[in-house]
Amino acid sequence: MLEELFFEPLTPGVLPATFGEVSAGHLAVIDGDNLGVMHPDGQGELGDARSACAGHRIGREGGTVTMGTRDLGARRDAAATIKKAALSLFSDVGYEAASMRQIAAAVGNQPASLYNHYPSKEEILWAICEEAMLTLITRGQEAAASSPDPVEQLRAFVRQHIRFHIDHREEARVINQQMTRLGRERYRQVTAMRDDYERSLRRILRRGARRGRFHVPDYRMASYAILAIGMHVSVWYRPDGPSPASAVVRHHEQLALQLAGTR
Amino acid sequence: MLEELFFEPLTPGVLPATFGEVSAGHLAVIDGDNLGVMHPDGQGELGDARSACAGHRIGREGGTVTMGTRDLGARRDAAATIKKAALSLFSDVGYEAASMRQIAAAVGNQPASLYNHYPSKEEILWAICEEAMLTLITRGQEAAASSPDPVEQLRAFVRQHIRFHIDHREEARVINQQMTRLGRERYRQVTAMRDDYERSLRRILRRGARRGRFHVPDYRMASYAILAIGMHVSVWYRPDGPSPASAVVRHHEQLALQLAGTR
């Protein structure tokens, strides 16, 4: 039942804006990245806490726990809509040229209302990067665990990697071209996630090489090469192009296996 | 002797600015991309034409032939200095964020003087793209002609491709990330040059596959993949990194040969 307390996963990228100070007497409950609010009288009595918080929006900004009364589902949808509009704009005109005003116009809002969801344009870029990288990391780990055979692991890894870069071309292009526009700390976080993803692939290559299945001159360069091939798919692939997505995925599985010197 | 009349090769990227209308009575002499100015009395008498033009700067803007008195060598150096400063700025802060004012400041000039060399920021980006693409096209063709053996051709192609992306990291990053900021016509020209370069590689792969030396599922995807690997080198390579440039080039030769299923 505890999870009912946790209204919304809080990640650094989707830190909600402040709606007002938490009422004195409320407690913040933090569970991993999740944050909840409880009435202290209701501590351990979840029913009380739940009723105290029902319909409230809770959040955290810096060290301040905040609470509001907006509808959570609608808010989440609005943030997703803003992120989607921003993604198209970043992809079309570039991050620097896209203004919060243009993003607001694209979703039919006033610029001020955007700041209720994202304190800055950088936070939207960060939210885009973070969501994409978390998806890749998860799928990369699943691929690495999908079979005891490193060759099958590499196949699965490349399959999800190419699939992602076909299905999320805009995200991929924005991340690859514009992540350098993030502030120092956000940039460090994205590159750390990217490194994490890359290590999944490098481990597959190393494991296969040790068993004599792969032959690569340098694990790091080979994994960079495989990742780069996928990133480039997001640049050239067109849904109305000559090759259907399934063929692109299949051909890239073969190219990656060959690149790894599979035997 | 005729070539003495042609002060400076004119390419779309380095169209000189107008210094003043050509004096009535001068003729423009156009030889390929080169443009000269002649006194009509001296037509055919090159000595006269040369003396009429000595020390003069000639150019073309749109349909207007123009002439000036600035020193050509100094002018060319100034344009190269501006391009270099712009490249660093585009690479550091992005094309959109870099202003002609900042570029001027970086070379210690007034913004107005920049416009004598480049009519717009886009022209500087274009000059960067064009120079890089012409270099790649030339070297790619040389690689394709370097040996009768497609495997050796692929080696040579990859060697120059990786070498370029190590030696010209800023250019490569700016082109790959920011060429979409060019206007429609310039963008079309760059992509046409890029396609030209890619075809050199694809022909090598096709030639080798026909002779049974390569095994690739799709020529286009295989050549995109090899190009992408090199482009990514310009992102991750650092002169102070763990692998010296020569090792990076050597390892990538092997990766590309493996990717092509060389036998």
Interface residues (C-beta under 8 A of the other chain):
Chain A: G94 Y95 E96 A97 N176 Q177 Q178 T180 R181 H215 V216 P217 D218 R220 M221 A222 Y224 A225 L227 A228 I229 M231 H232 V233 W236 S243 A247 V248 R250 H251 H252 Q254 L255 Q258 L259 A260 G261
Chain B: G94 Y95 E96 A97 N176 Q177 Q178 T180 R181 H215 V216 P217 D218 M221 A222 Y224 A225 L227 A228 I229 M231 H232 V233 W236 S243 A247 V248 R250 H251 H252 Q254 L255 Q258 L259 A260 G261
